[in-house]
């Protein structure tokens, strides 16, 4: 899956309000904050090669990126 395909997959969800597919992907059956579950779902086809799959907590994911020098905070991020 390419970056463009991941973005397309995520953009296809714009306007949708059903959070269940994202949490279900992560093995969660109850409603909770689902923003990181959405990211895990969007990257799901990468089988863990890009980010650790099926996480619903931002902290370990941020650490994963930092440990690989791939983390960018809002101040340094520029959309390409």
C-alpha positions as CSV (number, residue, x, y, z in Angstrom):
1,X,0.0,0.0,0.0
2,X,1.4,3.4,-1.0
3,X,1.2,6.7,0.8
4,X,-1.3,7.9,-1.7
5,X,-3.5,4.8,-1.2
6,X,-3.4,5.3,2.6
7,X,-4.5,8.9,2.2
8,X,-7.2,7.9,-0.3
9,X,-8.5,5.2,2.1
10,X,-8.6,7.8,5.0
11,X,-10.2,10.5,2.8
12,X,-12.9,8.1,1.7
13,X,-14.1,8.1,5.3
14,X,-14.6,11.9,5.5
15,X,-18.1,12.7,6.8
16,X,-18.7,9.3,8.1
17,X,-19.8,9.0,11.7
18,X,-19.5,5.2,12.3
19,X,-16.5,4.7,14.5
20,X,-17.1,0.9,14.9
21,X,-15.0,-0.3,12.0
22,X,-11.9,1.4,13.4
23,X,-12.3,0.2,17.0
24,X,-13.4,-3.3,15.8
25,X,-10.1,-3.4,13.7
26,X,-8.2,-2.9,17.0
27,X,-10.3,-5.5,18.8
28,X,-12.3,-3.0,20.8
29,X,-16.1,-3.6,21.0
30,X,-17.1,-0.5,23.1
31,X,-17.0,3.2,22.3
32,X,-14.0,5.0,23.4
33,X,-11.7,7.6,21.9
34,X,-11.1,6.3,18.4
35,X,-8.7,8.7,16.7
36,X,-5.7,6.4,17.0
37,X,-7.8,3.4,16.1
38,X,-8.7,5.2,12.8
39,X,-4.9,5.7,12.1
40,X,-4.3,2.0,12.9
41,X,-7.2,1.0,10.6
42,X,-6.0,3.3,7.7
43,X,-2.5,1.7,7.9
44,X,-3.9,-1.8,8.6
45,X,-3.0,-3.2,5.2
46,X,0.7,-2.6,5.9
47,X,0.9,-5.4,8.4
48,X,2.9,-3.4,10.9
49,X,5.6,-2.3,8.5
50,X,4.8,1.4,8.9
51,X,3.4,1.7,12.4
52,X,2.5,-0.9,15.1
53,X,-1.0,-2.0,14.1
54,X,-4.1,-2.1,16.2
55,X,-3.1,0.6,18.8
56,X,-5.7,2.9,20.3
57,X,-3.3,4.8,22.5
58,X,-1.3,7.6,20.9
59,X,1.6,7.5,23.4
60,X,3.2,4.2,22.3
61,X,2.7,5.1,18.7
62,X,4.5,8.5,19.2
63,X,7.3,6.6,20.9
64,X,7.6,4.2,18.0
65,X,8.0,7.1,15.6
66,X,10.4,9.0,17.9
67,X,12.6,5.8,18.3
68,X,12.9,5.7,14.5
69,X,13.5,9.5,14.1
70,X,10.3,9.7,12.1
71,X,8.2,11.9,14.5
72,X,7.3,15.4,13.5
73,X,5.5,17.8,15.8
74,X,3.0,20.4,14.5
75,X,5.6,23.1,14.4
76,X,7.8,21.2,11.9
77,X,5.2,19.4,9.8
78,X,4.5,20.6,6.3
79,X,2.0,19.0,4.1
80,X,3.5,17.9,0.8
